[in-house]
């Protein structure tokens, strides 16, 4: 079970979603991705992307202007 | 075919592509969506940047469409490859710098590559004959099919009955009678079909989904190309054209003035790339200077910065100037009077 960090700070949507999608494509079910972002749009887009692809959104934490989203990779792949 | 046919649908986030995918799904075809990010897409950025726009729904409409359909959506970054479409459109531009026909050909071609790589059988688009003046005409439909290489594997379910039969129809994967014959600019048939499928709250067309169709944006892009002497651009260039007031007081430099807090914060991300300034004696914008900057330019830009600050009516405003390196100094300047800012400076 690996943890991969995606630094999507200062990128605007949908680029954080694309970077997340690219990272998830290389991982296995059960792995975790942590995405670091600054665009507030990610709190809508990344959960929507997870629902569409069958991945579990574990946590979203916001501090100042930085947002960290943790995703557990589901079994259906990307 | 022994297995379930599979189609990849171009999902823009608008109603037509949503309906087109659904019409094909109704016939038992496995559908997955694909959405291309060019860097010029309106969605997302503008809402994210400007504080005043934050009350608007911030959803990504393509992802919303995929959720409504219950399909996967693959979002593909085509920023680099798309440059050639913007710079050298074979079929030319529309009213602004929008290369709509070349864009559609390019996207269908990319979808064809994806289809081949993933062992899918055909491509779906939401095109309707007569819906758009440049790319969705009876005479351009075959051009897109031919030049994209998709040929008869390109299905337009909403107007298929007005077009020659495609491979999925000939092979019996799709029943032509269950496709549609929409034609023209009216949205009523699509709205009726949306109601039939139970789709509500879908994205309404509001000036297109691409900044290249926007006149003001195109003027700024043309200015960038003309002053640089090249049409090359990178993502930051085209992002910055979406933000702030752009004024070119001298041919060799322009300033980008944040219009509000959200834009100022966005421009802060570019501080290391540009000489920049901001008022310290009064509240005001972050201003980036783009070009070859001389000391005289700094003075002029500082006076403009003061003009766009809360100190516009003050006798003097203190402006902090930051070089690209760590060098910083302050200037006390007289705000430039509004009547000394020629309209021609605004890009």
Interface residues (C-beta under 8 A of the other chain):
Chain A: X10 X12 X13 X14 X15 X17 X18 X21 X39 X40 X41 X44 X45 X48 X49 X51 X52 X53 X65
Chain B: X35 X37 X41 X43 X44 X45 X47 X48 X49 X54 X58 X59 X60 X63 X64 X66 X67 X71 X72 X73 X74 X75 X76 X77 X239 X265 X269
